[in-house]
Amino acid sequence: MLTTDEKQHYLENVIIPQFTPLIEQQIYSVIFDFNLAIRICTTCSANSIGFTTWQEAIGLSFGNHQDVDLGLKIFAAQYTETFVEYIHQYTQMIYEIQKLVFMNKTILSFIDLLPYKGHFQSYLVTYVPIFHPTGEVIAIQSYATRSRFFSHQEYLNLLVEDKLEQTNPNLEKLTPRENEIMFLLANGLSQDLIAQTLKVSRSTIANIIANQLCAKFGIPGSNTKLLAQKALKYEFHQTVPASLYRPYIILLDDNSLKNE
């Protein structure tokens, strides 16, 4: 078992110097030390959570998620009564994921849907353990990329017959409610489930589909199946309407937390 001084020495003399060339690159990457606090990060990573310089992020930890001032700084306008419980729940989950990387000496990835800087943006994050020559994990390096909303419908889109016109309709003409319905249709929900999700009657959904959406997408009459195909074709499943957004974390190795 390494002493704290030995860990610090390796961090300061090996890990940090090796990371330094990345700081000003257009890369999202962070080094978390053995206390699960940020030791160094790229400027891109610091900017993504509301800081101007990477030095401002030093010492931050997902374990401090109950700090209200910090929450307001990082999550901005979305740190509200509506979302704060979700934010605390899932920042704690990220903290637990970091612990697993240390304990199990394993790589873990997850989809991060927390509203950093108050923006609805998803990231694909991978945590990689950093080993001391003795074999002990003494830090984690994270890599993140911005990603579109993850959905199995991306694959199903390949199965849609290529008979739909390639020219997009004027999507700016869609109302917020119409956008919600198109998103839910693209993700495979029936009219009944859409009505339950949006807390309206099924007849309301049916009327919007028949009298508004089918007309806007050039579909004669009312054809929910064809409208759902068009919703896939125009990638509505990739953009979560703000009204349906909730902070969330999707661990890509489902069994990791369950096994603890």
C-alpha positions in Angstrom: 0.0 0.0 0.0 1.5 3.3 -1.1 1.7 6.2 1.4 0.0 9.5 0.6 3.4 11.1 -0.1 4.3 8.4 -2.6 1.0 8.9 -4.4 1.5 12.7 -4.4 5.0 12.3 -5.7 3.9 10.1 -8.6 1.0 12.5 -9.5 3.2 15.6 -9.4 6.2 14.1 -11.2 4.7 11.7 -13.7 1.0 12.0 -14.3 0.6 15.8 -14.3 3.6 16.5 -16.5 2.3 13.9 -19.0 -1.2 15.5 -19.0 0.0 19.1 -19.3 0.3 19.1 -23.2 -3.4 18.4 -23.4 -4.6 21.4 -21.4 -5.2 23.8 -24.4 -6.3 21.1 -26.8 -9.9 20.8 -27.9 -10.4 17.7 -25.7 -12.6 17.0 -22.6 -10.3 15.3 -20.2 -9.8 15.4 -16.4 -7.4 13.8 -13.9 -9.1 12.9 -10.6 -6.7 12.1 -7.8 -6.9 9.4 -5.1 -9.3 11.6 -3.2 -11.6 11.8 -6.2 -11.0 15.5 -6.6 -9.9 17.2 -9.8 -6.2 17.6 -9.9 -5.8 19.0 -13.4 -8.1 19.2 -16.5 -8.2 20.7 -20.0 -9.6 24.2 -20.5 -12.4 22.6 -22.5 -13.5 20.6 -19.5 -13.3 23.6 -17.2 -15.3 25.7 -19.7 -18.0 23.0 -20.0 -18.9 23.3 -16.3 -18.9 27.1 -16.2 -15.3 28.0 -15.4 -13.0 30.3 -17.4 -9.7 28.6 -16.5 -8.7 25.0 -15.7 -7.1 26.2 -12.4 -10.6 27.2 -11.1 -11.7 23.5 -11.3 -8.9 22.2 -9.1 -10.2 20.5 -6.0 -13.8 20.0 -7.2 -15.3 16.6 -6.5 -18.6 15.0 -7.3 -18.7 14.1 -3.6 -19.4 17.7 -2.9 -22.8 17.7 -4.7 -24.7 19.1 -1.7 -22.8 22.4 -2.0 -25.5 24.8 -3.1 -23.2 27.6 -4.2 -21.2 25.2 -6.3 -24.4 23.7 -7.8 -25.6 27.1 -8.8 -22.2 27.8 -10.4 -22.0 24.5 -12.4 -25.7 23.9 -13.3 -26.8 27.6 -13.5 -30.5 28.1 -14.4 -31.3 24.4 -14.2 -30.3 24.2 -10.5 -33.9 24.6 -9.6 -36.4 23.0 -7.2 -37.6 20.9 -10.1 -34.2 19.4 -10.9 -32.0 19.7 -7.8 -33.0 16.3 -6.4 -32.2 14.6 -9.7 -28.8 16.5 -9.9 -27.9 15.4 -6.4 -28.9 11.8 -7.0 -26.9 11.5 -10.2 -23.8 13.4 -9.2 -23.7 10.9 -6.2 -24.0 8.1 -8.8 -21.0 9.5 -10.7 -19.1 9.6 -7.4 -19.9 5.9 -6.8 -18.8 5.1 -10.4 -15.4 6.7 -9.6 -15.1 4.6 -6.5 -15.7 1.5 -8.6 -13.0 2.4 -11.0 -10.6 2.6 -8.1 -11.7 -0.5 -6.3 -12.1 -2.8 -9.3 -9.3 -1.4 -11.4 -11.6 -1.3 -14.4 -12.7 1.1 -17.2 -16.3 2.3 -17.0 -18.3 4.4 -19.4 -21.6 6.3 -19.0 -23.9 8.8 -20.7 -23.9 12.0 -18.7 -27.2 14.0 -19.1 -26.6 16.5 -16.3 -27.3 20.2 -17.3 -23.8 21.7 -17.0 -23.9 25.5 -17.4 -27.7 25.1 -17.6 -27.6 23.5 -21.0 -29.3 20.3 -22.2 -26.3 18.5 -23.6 -25.3 14.8 -23.4 -21.7 13.5 -23.0 -20.3 10.1 -23.5 -17.8 9.8 -20.6 -15.1 7.1 -20.0 -13.2 6.7 -16.8 -9.8 5.0 -17.1 -7.8 4.0 -14.0 -4.2 5.3 -13.8 -1.8 2.8 -12.2 1.4 3.4 -10.2 4.2 1.0 -11.2 3.3 -1.1 -8.0 -0.1 -1.9 -9.6 -2.1 0.4 -7.3 -4.7 2.7 -8.8 -3.8 6.3 -7.7 -5.9 8.4 -10.2 -8.6 8.4 -12.8 -8.4 10.0 -16.2 -11.7 10.9 -17.8 -12.4 11.3 -21.5 -15.6 12.8 -22.7 -17.2 13.6 -26.1 -20.3 15.5 -26.8 -22.9 13.0 -28.1 -26.4 13.1 -29.6 -29.1 11.7 -27.5 -28.5 7.9 -27.2 -31.3 5.8 -28.7 -31.8 2.3 -30.1 -33.9 4.1 -32.8 -30.6 5.1 -34.5 -30.3 1.4 -35.5 -34.0 1.1 -36.4 -33.6 4.1 -38.7 -31.6 1.8 -41.0 -34.6 -0.5 -41.3 -37.0 2.3 -42.5 -37.7 1.9 -46.2 -35.9 4.6 -48.1 -39.0 5.9 -49.8 -39.2 9.2 -47.9 -38.2 12.4 -49.5 -34.7 13.6 -48.5 -35.7 17.3 -48.2 -36.5 18.3 -44.6 -39.8 20.1 -44.0 -39.7 23.5 -42.3 -39.2 22.2 -38.8 -39.2 25.7 -37.4 -42.9 25.7 -37.9 -43.5 23.0 -35.4 -44.9 24.0 -32.0 -43.3 22.8 -28.8 -46.2 20.3 -28.4 -45.6 19.0 -31.9 -41.9 18.6 -31.2 -42.7 16.6 -28.1 -45.0 14.3 -30.0 -42.4 13.8 -32.9 -39.7 13.0 -30.3 -41.9 10.4 -28.6 -43.1 8.9 -31.9 -39.5 8.6 -33.0 -38.6 6.7 -29.8 -41.4 4.1 -30.4 -44.2 5.3 -28.1 -47.8 4.7 -29.0 -50.5 7.4 -28.9 -51.6 6.0 -25.6 -48.1 6.2 -24.1 -47.6 9.7 -25.6 -50.8 10.9 -24.0 -49.7 9.5 -20.6 -46.3 11.0 -20.9 -47.6 14.5 -21.8 -50.5 14.2 -19.4 -53.2 14.9 -22.0 -56.0 12.8 -23.4 -55.4 10.4 -26.2 -57.9 12.2 -28.4 -55.8 15.4 -28.1 -52.7 13.5 -29.4 -54.8 11.9 -32.2 -56.1 15.3 -33.2 -52.7 16.9 -33.3 -51.3 14.0 -35.4 -54.3 14.0 -37.8 -54.9 17.7 -38.2 -51.5 19.3 -37.7 -48.5 17.0 -38.0 -49.6 14.8 -40.9 -50.4 17.9 -42.9 -47.1 19.5 -42.1 -45.2 16.4 -43.2 -47.2 15.9 -46.4 -49.0 12.8 -45.2 -52.6 12.3 -46.5 -55.2 11.7 -43.8 -53.9 10.4 -40.5 -51.1 7.8 -40.6 -49.2 7.5 -37.3 -46.9 4.7 -38.6 -45.7 6.8 -41.5 -45.4 9.9 -39.3 -43.2 7.8 -36.9 -41.0 6.8 -39.8 -40.6 10.4 -40.8 -39.8 11.3 -37.2 -36.9 8.8 -37.4 -35.9 10.0 -40.8 -35.5 13.5 -39.6 -33.8 12.4 -36.4 -36.3 13.7 -33.8 -35.1 10.9 -31.5 -31.8 12.7 -31.1 -33.0 16.0 -29.6 -34.8 15.9 -26.3 -37.4 18.7 -26.0 -36.7 20.9 -23.0 -40.0 20.1 -21.5 -39.2 16.4 -21.4 -35.6 16.8 -20.2 -34.5 15.3 -16.9 -31.0 15.1 -15.5 -29.9 11.5 -15.8 -26.9 9.2 -15.9 -26.9 6.0 -18.0 -24.2 3.6 -16.9 -23.2 1.5 -20.0 -22.2 -1.5 -17.8 -25.4 -2.0 -16.0 -24.1 -4.7 -13.7 -21.3 -2.7 -12.2 -23.3 -0.8 -9.5 -25.7 -3.7 -9.0 -22.9 -6.0 -8.0 -21.7 -3.7 -5.3 
